[in-house]
Amino acid sequence: MDRRLGWAVGYNPDAMIDRELLEILRCPACRATLTLNNEKQTLKCASCHRVYPIRDEIPILLVDQATVEE
């Protein structure tokens, strides 16, 4: 399957990060799953609520670059 043409299962052309990559990414602080927020260009941890920025379509998974939301 050619991903560039959008033929992959679950392909979303509006998503910043591929769904398969998102499934394997984990919070570096607590190892919980991350949720993508396309509007804010961030990844949020489901457990410790750290929010990691995405810059130029690259997730910055550094604890010292994260902010914490309630």
PQR file of N, CA, C, O and H, with PARSE charges and radii, in Angstrom:
ATOM      1  N   MET A   1       0.837  -1.195   0.000 -0.4000 1.5000
ATOM      2  CA  MET A   1       0.000   0.000   0.000 -0.0000 2.0000
ATOM      3  C   MET A   1       0.874   1.247   0.000  0.5500 1.7000
ATOM      4  O   MET A   1       1.883   1.310   0.702 -0.5500 1.4000
ATOM      5  N   ASP A   2       0.497   2.184  -0.752 -0.4000 1.5000
ATOM      6  CA  ASP A   2       1.259   3.419  -0.851 -0.0000 2.0000
ATOM      7  C   ASP A   2       0.660   4.458   0.089  0.5500 1.7000
ATOM      8  O   ASP A   2      -0.415   4.996  -0.178 -0.5500 1.4000
ATOM      9  H   ASP A   2      -0.323   2.133  -1.322  0.4000 1.0000
ATOM     10  N   ARG A   3       1.356   4.740   1.193 -0.4000 1.5000
ATOM     11  CA  ARG A   3       0.847   5.677   2.204 -0.0000 2.0000
ATOM     12  C   ARG A   3       0.744   7.095   1.660  0.5500 1.7000
ATOM     13  O   ARG A   3      -0.099   7.869   2.113 -0.5500 1.4000
ATOM     14  H   ARG A   3       2.229   4.303   1.410  0.4000 1.0000
ATOM     15  N   ARG A   4       1.581   7.443   0.703 -0.4000 1.5000
ATOM     16  CA  ARG A   4       1.544   8.795   0.157 -0.0000 2.0000
ATOM     17  C   ARG A   4       0.221   9.084  -0.526  0.5500 1.7000
ATOM     18  O   ARG A   4      -0.192  10.240  -0.622 -0.5500 1.4000
ATOM     19  H   ARG A   4       2.266   6.815   0.335  0.4000 1.0000
ATOM     20  N   LEU A   5      -0.438   8.054  -0.995 -0.4000 1.5000
ATOM     21  CA  LEU A   5      -1.712   8.239  -1.681 -0.0000 2.0000
ATOM     22  C   LEU A   5      -2.904   8.080  -0.749  0.5500 1.7000
ATOM     23  O   LEU A   5      -4.048   8.276  -1.159 -0.5500 1.4000
ATOM     24  H   LEU A   5      -0.103   7.116  -0.917  0.4000 1.0000
ATOM     25  N   GLY A   6      -2.636   7.722   0.513 -0.4000 1.5000
ATOM     26  CA  GLY A   6      -3.714   7.620   1.483 -0.0000 2.0000
ATOM     27  C   GLY A   6      -4.476   6.311   1.428  0.5500 1.7000
ATOM     28  O   GLY A   6      -5.652   6.259   1.787 -0.5500 1.4000
ATOM     29  H   GLY A   6      -1.707   7.562   0.846  0.4000 1.0000
ATOM     30  N   TRP A   7      -3.823   5.268   0.986 -0.4000 1.5000
ATOM     31  CA  TRP A   7      -4.519   3.992   0.879 -0.0000 2.0000
ATOM     32  C   TRP A   7      -4.389   3.139   2.122  0.5500 1.7000
ATOM     33  O   TRP A   7      -5.039   2.097   2.203 -0.5500 1.4000
ATOM     34  H   TRP A   7      -2.868   5.310   0.694  0.4000 1.0000
ATOM     35  N   ALA A   8      -3.598   3.521   3.076 -0.4000 1.5000
ATOM     36  CA  ALA A   8      -3.399   2.726   4.284 -0.0000 2.0000
ATOM     37  C   ALA A   8      -4.662   2.754   5.141  0.5500 1.7000
ATOM     38  O   ALA A   8      -5.381   3.753   5.164 -0.5500 1.4000
ATOM     39  H   ALA A   8      -3.070   4.368   3.011  0.4000 1.0000
ATOM     40  N   VAL A   9      -4.923   1.672   5.835 -0.4000 1.5000
ATOM     41  CA  VAL A   9      -6.081   1.596   6.723 -0.0000 2.0000
ATOM     42  C   VAL A   9      -5.910   2.611   7.844  0.5500 1.7000
ATOM     43  O   VAL A   9      -4.851   2.667   8.469 -0.5500 1.4000
ATOM     44  H   VAL A   9      -4.339   0.861   5.817  0.4000 1.0000
ATOM     45  N   GLY A  10      -6.920   3.401   8.102 -0.4000 1.5000
ATOM     46  CA  GLY A  10      -6.887   4.396   9.160 -0.0000 2.0000
ATOM     47  C   GLY A  10      -6.148   5.664   8.789  0.5500 1.7000
ATOM     48  O   GLY A  10      -5.866   6.492   9.655 -0.5500 1.4000
ATOM     49  H   GLY A  10      -7.780   3.356   7.594  0.4000 1.0000
ATOM     50  N   TYR A  11      -5.835   5.827   7.538 -0.4000 1.5000
ATOM     51  CA  TYR A  11      -5.101   7.012   7.106 -0.0000 2.0000
ATOM     52  C   TYR A  11      -5.980   8.243   7.232  0.5500 1.7000
ATOM     53  O   TYR A  11      -7.134   8.239   6.805 -0.5500 1.4000
ATOM     54  H   TYR A  11      -6.063   5.154   6.835  0.4000 1.0000
ATOM     55  N   ASN A  12      -5.439   9.279   7.810 -0.4000 1.5000
ATOM     56  CA  ASN A  12      -6.150  10.544   7.952 -0.0000 2.0000
ATOM     57  C   ASN A  12      -5.237  11.644   7.421  0.5500 1.7000
ATOM     58  O   ASN A  12      -4.252  11.981   8.077 -0.5500 1.4000
ATOM     59  H   ASN A  12      -4.501   9.282   8.157  0.4000 1.0000
ATOM     60  N   PRO A  13      -5.532  12.209   6.261 -0.5600 1.5000
ATOM     61  CA  PRO A  13      -4.642  13.212   5.673  0.2800 2.0000
ATOM     62  C   PRO A  13      -4.526  14.492   6.495  0.5500 1.7000
ATOM     63  O   PRO A  13      -3.580  15.257   6.305 -0.5500 1.4000
ATOM     64  N   ASP A  14      -5.471  14.741   7.409 -0.4000 1.5000
ATOM     65  CA  ASP A  14      -5.430  15.943   8.229 -0.0000 2.0000
ATOM     66  C   ASP A  14      -4.620  15.758   9.508  0.5500 1.7000
ATOM     67  O   ASP A  14      -4.299  16.738  10.180 -0.5500 1.4000
ATOM     68  H   ASP A  14      -6.238  14.119   7.564  0.4000 1.0000
ATOM     69  N   ALA A  15      -4.285  14.516   9.852 -0.4000 1.5000
ATOM     70  CA  ALA A  15      -3.544  14.241  11.084 -0.0000 2.0000
ATOM     71  C   ALA A  15      -2.074  14.598  10.911  0.5500 1.7000
ATOM     72  O   ALA A  15      -1.482  14.357   9.859 -0.5500 1.4000
ATOM     73  H   ALA A  15      -4.546  13.720   9.305  0.4000 1.0000
ATOM     74  N   MET A  16      -1.500  15.169  11.948 -0.4000 1.5000
ATOM     75  CA  MET A  16      -0.091  15.536  11.919 -0.0000 2.0000
ATOM     76  C   MET A  16       0.810  14.316  12.066  0.5500 1.7000
ATOM     77  O   MET A  16       1.909  14.265  11.513 -0.5500 1.4000
ATOM     78  H   MET A  16      -1.981  15.364  12.803  0.4000 1.0000
ATOM     79  N   ILE A  17       0.323  13.338  12.821 -0.4000 1.5000
ATOM     80  CA  ILE A  17       1.113  12.150  13.113 -0.0000 2.0000
ATOM     81  C   ILE A  17       0.336  10.929  12.652  0.5500 1.7000
ATOM     82  O   ILE A  17      -0.868  10.826  12.884 -0.5500 1.4000
ATOM     83  H   ILE A  17      -0.569  13.379  13.270  0.4000 1.0000
ATOM     84  N   ASP A  18       1.025  10.011  12.003 -0.4000 1.5000
ATOM     85  CA  ASP A  18       0.419   8.790  11.522 -0.0000 2.0000
ATOM     86  C   ASP A  18      -0.163   7.994  12.689  0.5500 1.7000
ATOM     87  O   ASP A  18       0.425   7.943  13.769 -0.5500 1.4000
ATOM     88  H   ASP A  18       2.004  10.095  11.814  0.4000 1.0000
ATOM     89  N   ARG A  19      -1.299   7.386  12.468 -0.4000 1.5000
ATOM     90  CA  ARG A  19      -1.993   6.627  13.511 -0.0000 2.0000
ATOM     91  C   ARG A  19      -1.140   5.490  14.060  0.5500 1.7000
ATOM     92  O   ARG A  19      -1.152   5.233  15.264 -0.5500 1.4000
ATOM     93  H   ARG A  19      -1.777   7.428  11.590  0.4000 1.0000
ATOM     94  N   GLU A  20      -0.404   4.812  13.195 -0.4000 1.5000
ATOM     95  CA  GLU A  20       0.452   3.713  13.648 -0.0000 2.0000
ATOM     96  C   GLU A  20       1.559   4.210  14.568  0.5500 1.7000
ATOM     97  O   GLU A  20       1.894   3.546  15.549 -0.5500 1.4000
ATOM     98  H   GLU A  20      -0.395   5.021  12.217  0.4000 1.0000
ATOM     99  N   LEU A  21       2.129   5.366  14.263 -0.4000 1.5000
ATOM    100  CA  LEU A  21       3.157   5.946  15.130 -0.0000 2.0000
ATOM    101  C   LEU A  21       2.552   6.345  16.465  0.5500 1.7000
ATOM    102  O   LEU A  21       3.153   6.108  17.514 -0.5500 1.4000
ATOM    103  H   LEU A  21       1.858   5.906  13.467  0.4000 1.0000
ATOM    104  N   LEU A  22       1.383   6.941  16.439 -0.4000 1.5000
ATOM    105  CA  LEU A  22       0.721   7.365  17.671 -0.0000 2.0000
ATOM    106  C   LEU A  22       0.449   6.182  18.594  0.5500 1.7000
ATOM    107  O   LEU A  22       0.502   6.328  19.815 -0.5500 1.4000
ATOM    108  H   LEU A  22       0.896   7.134  15.588  0.4000 1.0000
ATOM    109  N   GLU A  23       0.160   5.024  18.030 -0.4000 1.5000
ATOM    110  CA  GLU A  23      -0.116   3.836  18.833 -0.0000 2.0000
ATOM    111  C   GLU A  23       1.116   3.350  19.599  0.5500 1.7000
ATOM    112  O   GLU A  23       0.972   2.730  20.652 -0.5500 1.4000
ATOM    113  H   GLU A  23       0.117   4.906  17.037  0.4000 1.0000
ATOM    114  N   ILE A  24       2.308   3.616  19.098 -0.4000 1.5000
ATOM    115  CA  ILE A  24       3.503   3.128  19.798 -0.0000 2.0000
ATOM    116  C   ILE A  24       4.168   4.198  20.666  0.5500 1.7000
ATOM    117  O   ILE A  24       4.973   3.868  21.537 -0.5500 1.4000
ATOM    118  H   ILE A  24       2.425   4.119  18.243  0.4000 1.0000
ATOM    119  N   LEU A  25       3.842   5.479  20.439 -0.4000 1.5000
ATOM    120  CA  LEU A  25       4.422   6.538  21.262 -0.0000 2.0000
ATOM    121  C   LEU A  25       3.879   6.461  22.684  0.5500 1.7000
ATOM    122  O   LEU A  25       2.698   6.183  22.893 -0.5500 1.4000
ATOM    123  H   LEU A  25       3.189   5.747  19.732  0.4000 1.0000
ATOM    124  N   ARG A  26       4.751   6.709  23.658 -0.4000 1.5000
ATOM    125  CA  ARG A  26       4.364   6.706  25.067 -0.0000 2.0000
ATOM    126  C   ARG A  26       4.975   7.919  25.752  0.5500 1.7000
ATOM    127  O   ARG A  26       5.983   8.458  25.295 -0.5500 1.4000
ATOM    128  H   ARG A  26       5.710   6.934  23.488  0.4000 1.0000
ATOM    129  N   CYS A  27       4.372   8.338  26.827 -0.4000 1.5000
ATOM    130  CA  CYS A  27       4.881   9.436  27.627 -0.0000 2.0000
ATOM    131  C   CYS A  27       6.236   9.022  28.215  0.5500 1.7000
ATOM    132  O   CYS A  27       6.337   7.967  28.842 -0.5500 1.4000
ATOM    133  H   CYS A  27       3.553   7.900  27.198  0.4000 1.0000
ATOM    134  N   PRO A  28       7.266   9.831  28.020 -0.5600 1.5000
ATOM    135  CA  PRO A  28       8.567   9.473  28.564  0.2800 2.0000
ATOM    136  C   PRO A  28       8.633   9.541  30.090  0.5500 1.7000
ATOM    137  O   PRO A  28       9.528   8.950  30.693 -0.5500 1.4000
ATOM    138  N   ALA A  29       7.707  10.247  30.716 -0.4000 1.5000
ATOM    139  CA  ALA A  29       7.701  10.381  32.172 -0.0000 2.0000
ATOM    140  C   ALA A  29       7.056   9.184  32.866  0.5500 1.7000
ATOM    141  O   ALA A  29       7.572   8.698  33.872 -0.5500 1.4000
ATOM    142  H   ALA A  29       6.980  10.728  30.226  0.4000 1.0000
ATOM    143  N   CYS A  30       5.913   8.702  32.326 -0.4000 1.5000
ATOM    144  CA  CYS A  30       5.179   7.635  33.023 -0.0000 2.0000
ATOM    145  C   CYS A  30       4.817   6.444  32.141  0.5500 1.7000
ATOM    146  O   CYS A  30       4.254   5.466  32.631 -0.5500 1.4000
ATOM    147  H   CYS A  30       5.494   9.097  31.509  0.4000 1.0000
ATOM    148  N   ARG A  31       5.128   6.511  30.870 -0.4000 1.5000
ATOM    149  CA  ARG A  31       4.897   5.434  29.892 -0.0000 2.0000
ATOM    150  C   ARG A  31       3.430   5.190  29.541  0.5500 1.7000
ATOM    151  O   ARG A  31       3.090   4.128  29.019 -0.5500 1.4000
ATOM    152  H   ARG A  31       5.586   7.306  30.472  0.4000 1.0000
ATOM    153  N   ALA A  32       2.565   6.156  29.819 -0.4000 1.5000
ATOM    154  CA  ALA A  32       1.146   6.033  29.469 -0.0000 2.0000
ATOM    155  C   ALA A  32       0.945   6.440  28.002  0.5500 1.7000
ATOM    156  O   ALA A  32       1.851   6.976  27.364 -0.5500 1.4000
ATOM    157  H   ALA A  32       2.842   7.018  30.242  0.4000 1.0000
ATOM    158  N   THR A  33      -0.242   6.180  27.489 -0.4000 1.5000
ATOM    159  CA  THR A  33      -0.561   6.526  26.100 -0.0000 2.0000
ATOM    160  C   THR A  33      -0.704   8.033  25.926  0.5500 1.7000
ATOM    161  O   THR A  33      -0.973   8.764  26.880 -0.5500 1.4000
ATOM    162  H   THR A  33      -0.979   5.744  28.006  0.4000 1.0000
ATOM    163  N   LEU A  34      -0.520   8.478  24.692 -0.4000 1.5000
ATOM    164  CA  LEU A  34      -0.619   9.887  24.355 -0.0000 2.0000
ATOM    165  C   LEU A  34      -1.790  10.108  23.407  0.5500 1.7000
ATOM    166  O   LEU A  34      -2.097   9.259  22.570 -0.5500 1.4000
ATOM    167  H   LEU A  34      -0.302   7.884  23.917  0.4000 1.0000
ATOM    168  N   THR A  35      -2.437  11.260  23.551 -0.4000 1.5000
ATOM    169  CA  THR A  35      -3.562  11.628  22.708 -0.0000 2.0000
ATOM    170  C   THR A  35      -3.167  12.835  21.873  0.5500 1.7000
ATOM    171  O   THR A  35      -2.613  13.806  22.387 -0.5500 1.4000
ATOM    172  H   THR A  35      -2.188  11.949  24.231  0.4000 1.0000
ATOM    173  N   LEU A  36      -3.457  12.764  20.588 -0.4000 1.5000
ATOM    174  CA  LEU A  36      -3.109  13.832  19.658 -0.0000 2.0000
ATOM    175  C   LEU A  36      -4.158  14.932  19.665  0.5500 1.7000
ATOM    176  O   LEU A  36      -5.357  14.654  19.622 -0.5500 1.4000
ATOM    177  H   LEU A  36      -3.907  11.975  20.170  0.4000 1.0000
ATOM    178  N   ASN A  37      -3.710  16.182  19.718 -0.4000 1.5000
ATOM    179  CA  ASN A  37      -4.580  17.340  19.553 -0.0000 2.0000
ATOM    180  C   ASN A  37      -4.042  18.103  18.345  0.5500 1.7000
ATOM    181  O   ASN A  37      -3.075  18.855  18.465 -0.5500 1.4000
ATOM    182  H   ASN A  37      -2.736  16.408  19.753  0.4000 1.0000
ATOM    183  N   ASN A  38      -4.664  17.913  17.187 -0.4000 1.5000
ATOM    184  CA  ASN A  38      -4.202  18.546  15.951 -0.0000 2.0000
ATOM    185  C   ASN A  38      -4.290  20.060  16.002  0.5500 1.7000
ATOM    186  O   ASN A  38      -3.412  20.748  15.481 -0.5500 1.4000
ATOM    187  H   ASN A  38      -5.449  17.302  17.090  0.4000 1.0000
ATOM    188  N   GLU A  39      -5.336  20.591  16.622 -0.4000 1.5000
ATOM    189  CA  GLU A  39      -5.529  22.037  16.659 -0.0000 2.0000
ATOM    190  C   GLU A  39      -4.410  22.740  17.419  0.5500 1.7000
ATOM    191  O   GLU A  39      -3.886  23.760  16.969 -0.5500 1.4000
ATOM    192  H   GLU A  39      -6.050  20.033  17.046  0.4000 1.0000
ATOM    193  N   LYS A  40      -4.050  22.186  18.572 -0.4000 1.5000
ATOM    194  CA  LYS A  40      -3.011  22.795  19.398 -0.0000 2.0000
ATOM    195  C   LYS A  40      -1.613  22.294  19.032  0.5500 1.7000
ATOM    196  O   LYS A  40      -0.620  22.809  19.547 -0.5500 1.4000
ATOM    197  H   LYS A  40      -4.476  21.358  18.937  0.4000 1.0000
ATOM    198  N   GLN A  41      -1.526  21.313  18.165 -0.4000 1.5000
ATOM    199  CA  GLN A  41      -0.268  20.693  17.769 -0.0000 2.0000
ATOM    200  C   GLN A  41       0.485  20.176  18.991  0.5500 1.7000
ATOM    201  O   GLN A  41       1.636  20.533  19.242 -0.5500 1.4000
ATOM    202  H   GLN A  41      -2.333  20.895  17.747  0.4000 1.0000
ATOM    203  N   THR A  42      -0.220  19.309  19.749 -0.4000 1.5000
ATOM    204  CA  THR A  42       0.354  18.732  20.961 -0.0000 2.0000
ATOM    205  C   THR A  42      -0.022  17.272  21.107  0.5500 1.7000
ATOM    206  O   THR A  42      -0.932  16.771  20.446 -0.5500 1.4000
ATOM    207  H   THR A  42      -1.155  19.019  19.545  0.4000 1.0000
ATOM    208  N   LEU A  43       0.705  16.600  21.994 -0.4000 1.5000
ATOM    209  CA  LEU A  43       0.380  15.251  22.435 -0.0000 2.0000
ATOM    210  C   LEU A  43       0.186  15.323  23.946  0.5500 1.7000
ATOM    211  O   LEU A  43       1.037  15.860  24.654 -0.5500 1.4000
ATOM    212  H   LEU A  43       1.444  17.007  22.531  0.4000 1.0000
ATOM    213  N   LYS A  44      -0.933  14.782  24.447 -0.4000 1.5000
ATOM    214  CA  LYS A  44      -1.216  14.850  25.878 -0.0000 2.0000
ATOM    215  C   LYS A  44      -1.220  13.454  26.487  0.5500 1.7000
ATOM    216  O   LYS A  44      -1.793  12.517  25.931 -0.5500 1.4000
ATOM    217  H   LYS A  44      -1.624  14.345  23.871  0.4000 1.0000
ATOM    218  N   CYS A  45      -0.571  13.336  27.639 -0.4000 1.5000
ATOM    219  CA  CYS A  45      -0.515  12.072  28.364 -0.0000 2.0000
ATOM    220  C   CYS A  45      -1.839  11.832  29.084  0.5500 1.7000
ATOM    221  O   CYS A  45      -2.384  12.732  29.723 -0.5500 1.4000
ATOM    222  H   CYS A  45      -0.106  14.098  28.091  0.4000 1.0000
ATOM    223  N   ALA A  46      -2.343  10.618  28.974 -0.4000 1.5000
ATOM    224  CA  ALA A  46      -3.612  10.263  29.606 -0.0000 2.0000
ATOM    225  C   ALA A  46      -3.474  10.098  31.118  0.5500 1.7000
ATOM    226  O   ALA A  46      -4.470  10.175  31.837 -0.5500 1.4000
ATOM    227  H   ALA A  46      -1.900   9.886  28.456  0.4000 1.0000
ATOM    228  N   SER A  47      -2.269   9.875  31.608 -0.4000 1.5000
ATOM    229  CA  SER A  47      -2.068   9.592  33.023 -0.0000 2.0000
ATOM    230  C   SER A  47      -1.547  10.800  33.817  0.5500 1.7000
ATOM    231  O   SER A  47      -2.198  11.251  34.759 -0.5500 1.4000
ATOM    232  H   SER A  47      -1.459   9.812  31.025  0.4000 1.0000
ATOM    233  N   CYS A  48      -0.384  11.314  33.438 -0.4000 1.5000
ATOM    234  CA  CYS A  48       0.230  12.409  34.211 -0.0000 2.0000
ATOM    235  C   CYS A  48      -0.131  13.789  33.676  0.5500 1.7000
ATOM    236  O   CYS A  48       0.275  14.796  34.256 -0.5500 1.4000
ATOM    237  H   CYS A  48       0.145  10.948  32.672  0.4000 1.0000
ATOM    238  N   HIS A  49      -0.887  13.856  32.576 -0.4000 1.5000
ATOM    239  CA  HIS A  49      -1.415  15.087  31.989 -0.0000 2.0000
ATOM    240  C   HIS A  49      -0.337  16.043  31.465  0.5500 1.7000
ATOM    241  O   HIS A  49      -0.572  17.244  31.333 -0.5500 1.4000
ATOM    242  H   HIS A  49      -1.216  13.038  32.105  0.4000 1.0000
ATOM    243  N   ARG A  50       0.834  15.502  31.172 -0.4000 1.5000
ATOM    244  CA  ARG A  50       1.852  16.323  30.531 -0.0000 2.0000
ATOM    245  C   ARG A  50       1.456  16.537  29.071  0.5500 1.7000
ATOM    246  O   ARG A  50       0.889  15.647  28.436 -0.5500 1.4000
ATOM    247  H   ARG A  50       1.025  14.526  31.279  0.4000 1.0000
ATOM    248  N   VAL A  51       1.757  17.715  28.551 -0.4000 1.5000
ATOM    249  CA  VAL A  51       1.440  18.059  27.177 -0.0000 2.0000
ATOM    250  C   VAL A  51       2.753  18.349  26.460  0.5500 1.7000
ATOM    251  O   VAL A  51       3.504  19.250  26.835 -0.5500 1.4000
ATOM    252  H   VAL A  51       2.218  18.438  29.066  0.4000 1.0000
ATOM    253  N   TYR A  52       3.010  17.557  25.413 -0.4000 1.5000
ATOM    254  CA  TYR A  52       4.246  17.666  24.647 -0.0000 2.0000
ATOM    255  C   TYR A  52       3.976  18.390  23.331  0.5500 1.7000
ATOM    256  O   TYR A  52       3.006  18.074  22.642 -0.5500 1.4000
ATOM    257  H   TYR A  52       2.400  16.826  25.108  0.4000 1.0000
ATOM    258  N   PRO A  53       4.816  19.351  22.975 -0.5600 1.5000
ATOM    259  CA  PRO A  53       4.605  20.096  21.722  0.2800 2.0000
ATOM    260  C   PRO A  53       4.982  19.265  20.497  0.5500 1.7000
ATOM    261  O   PRO A  53       5.777  18.329  20.576 -0.5500 1.4000
ATOM    262  N   ILE A  54       4.393  19.632  19.377 -0.4000 1.5000
ATOM    263  CA  ILE A  54       4.765  19.066  18.081 -0.0000 2.0000
ATOM    264  C   ILE A  54       5.251  20.249  17.248  0.5500 1.7000
ATOM    265  O   ILE A  54       4.509  21.204  17.018 -0.5500 1.4000
ATOM    266  H   ILE A  54       3.747  20.392  19.313  0.4000 1.0000
ATOM    267  N   ARG A  55       6.498  20.177  16.802 -0.4000 1.5000
ATOM    268  CA  ARG A  55       7.072  21.260  16.004 -0.0000 2.0000
ATOM    269  C   ARG A  55       7.500  20.719  14.651  0.5500 1.7000
ATOM    270  O   ARG A  55       8.255  19.749  14.578 -0.5500 1.4000
ATOM    271  H   ARG A  55       7.101  19.401  16.989  0.4000 1.0000
ATOM    272  N   ASP A  56       7.031  21.331  13.593 -0.4000 1.5000
ATOM    273  CA  ASP A  56       7.343  20.892  12.225 -0.0000 2.0000
ATOM    274  C   ASP A  56       7.035  19.400  12.038  0.5500 1.7000
ATOM    275  O   ASP A  56       7.801  18.662  11.418 -0.5500 1.4000
ATOM    276  H   ASP A  56       6.418  22.119  13.651  0.4000 1.0000
ATOM    277  N   GLU A  57       5.893  18.981  12.593 -0.4000 1.5000
ATOM    278  CA  GLU A  57       5.393  17.607  12.518 -0.0000 2.0000
ATOM    279  C   GLU A  57       6.273  16.604  13.252  0.5500 1.7000
ATOM    280  O   GLU A  57       6.200  15.406  12.979 -0.5500 1.4000
ATOM    281  H   GLU A  57       5.270  19.580  13.096  0.4000 1.0000
ATOM    282  N   ILE A  58       7.106  17.076  14.184 -0.4000 1.5000
ATOM    283  CA  ILE A  58       7.964  16.202  14.982 -0.0000 2.0000
ATOM    284  C   ILE A  58       7.559  16.341  16.445  0.5500 1.7000
ATOM    285  O   ILE A  58       7.618  17.439  16.998 -0.5500 1.4000
ATOM    286  H   ILE A  58       7.166  18.049  14.406  0.4000 1.0000
ATOM    287  N   PRO A  59       7.143  15.228  17.089 -0.5600 1.5000
ATOM    288  CA  PRO A  59       6.794  15.301  18.503  0.2800 2.0000
ATOM    289  C   PRO A  59       8.054  15.502  19.351  0.5500 1.7000
ATOM    290  O   PRO A  59       9.041  14.784  19.195 -0.5500 1.4000
ATOM    291  N   ILE A  60       8.004  16.483  20.241 -0.4000 1.5000
ATOM    292  CA  ILE A  60       9.121  16.774  21.136 -0.0000 2.0000
ATOM    293  C   ILE A  60       8.807  16.092  22.480  0.5500 1.7000
ATOM    294  O   ILE A  60       8.157  16.675  23.348 -0.5500 1.4000
ATOM    295  H   ILE A  60       7.202  17.066  20.368  0.4000 1.0000
ATOM    296  N   LEU A  61       9.273  14.876  22.626 -0.4000 1.5000
ATOM    297  CA  LEU A  61       8.954  14.082  23.815 -0.0000 2.0000
ATOM    298  C   LEU A  61      10.053  14.202  24.858  0.5500 1.7000
ATOM    299  O   LEU A  61      10.661  13.212  25.267 -0.5500 1.4000
ATOM    300  H   LEU A  61       9.801  14.403  21.921  0.4000 1.0000
ATOM    301  N   LEU A  62      10.289  15.419  25.271 -0.4000 1.5000
ATOM    302  CA  LEU A  62      11.255  15.711  26.330 -0.0000 2.0000
ATOM    303  C   LEU A  62      10.479  16.236  27.536  0.5500 1.7000
ATOM    304  O   LEU A  62       9.695  17.177  27.414 -0.5500 1.4000
ATOM    305  H   LEU A  62       9.795  16.223  24.939  0.4000 1.0000
ATOM    306  N   VAL A  63      10.696  15.632  28.686 -0.4000 1.5000
ATOM    307  CA  VAL A  63       9.945  16.008  29.888 -0.0000 2.0000
ATOM    308  C   VAL A  63      10.139  17.479  30.212  0.5500 1.7000
ATOM    309  O   VAL A  63       9.194  18.142  30.640 -0.5500 1.4000
ATOM    310  H   VAL A  63      11.333  14.867  28.785  0.4000 1.0000
ATOM    311  N   ASP A  64      11.346  18.007  30.018 -0.4000 1.5000
ATOM    312  CA  ASP A  64      11.581  19.414  30.345 -0.0000 2.0000
ATOM    313  C   ASP A  64      10.937  20.374  29.337  0.5500 1.7000
ATOM    314  O   ASP A  64      10.874  21.574  29.606 -0.5500 1.4000
ATOM    315  H   ASP A  64      12.114  17.469  29.671  0.4000 1.0000
ATOM    316  N   GLN A  65      10.463  19.890  28.198 -0.4000 1.5000
ATOM    317  CA  GLN A  65       9.751  20.713  27.217 -0.0000 2.0000
ATOM    318  C   GLN A  65       8.228  20.627  27.393  0.5500 1.7000
ATOM    319  O   GLN A  65       7.488  21.377  26.756 -0.5500 1.4000
ATOM    320  H   GLN A  65      10.514  18.915  27.980  0.4000 1.0000
ATOM    321  N   ALA A  66       7.766  19.725  28.245 -0.4000 1.5000
ATOM    322  CA  ALA A  66       6.329  19.517  28.458 -0.0000 2.0000
ATOM    323  C   ALA A  66       5.761  20.491  29.458  0.5500 1.7000
ATOM    324  O   ALA A  66       6.469  20.999  30.327 -0.5500 1.4000
ATOM    325  H   ALA A  66       8.368  19.116  28.762  0.4000 1.0000
ATOM    326  N   THR A  67       4.463  20.747  29.323 -0.4000 1.5000
ATOM    327  CA  THR A  67       3.722  21.496  30.326 -0.0000 2.0000
ATOM    328  C   THR A  67       2.728  20.524  30.953  0.5500 1.7000
ATOM    329  O   THR A  67       2.453  19.468  30.383 -0.5500 1.4000
ATOM    330  H   THR A  67       3.889  20.334  28.616  0.4000 1.0000
ATOM    331  N   VAL A  68       2.189  20.871  32.117 -0.4000 1.5000
ATOM    332  CA  VAL A  68       1.242  19.992  32.789 -0.0000 2.0000
ATOM    333  C   VAL A  68      -0.119  20.688  32.836  0.5500 1.7000
ATOM    334  O   VAL A  68      -0.237  21.824  33.295 -0.5500 1.4000
ATOM    335  H   VAL A  68       2.412  21.729  32.580  0.4000 1.0000
ATOM    336  N   GLU A  69      -1.150  19.975  32.347 -0.4000 1.5000
ATOM    337  CA  GLU A  69      -2.523  20.476  32.382 -0.0000 2.0000
ATOM    338  C   GLU A  69      -3.351  19.624  33.318  0.5500 1.7000
ATOM    339  O   GLU A  69      -3.038  18.456  33.546 -0.5500 1.4000
ATOM    340  H   GLU A  69      -1.054  19.052  31.974  0.4000 1.0000
ATOM    341  N   GLU A  70      -4.392  20.198  33.854 -0.4000 1.5000
ATOM    342  CA  GLU A  70      -5.287  19.440  34.726 -0.0000 2.0000
ATOM    343  C   GLU A  70      -6.320  18.693  33.925  0.5500 1.7000
ATOM    344  O   GLU A  70      -7.160  17.998  34.497 -0.5500 1.4000
ATOM    345  H   GLU A  70      -4.646  21.148  33.669  0.4000 1.0000
TER
END
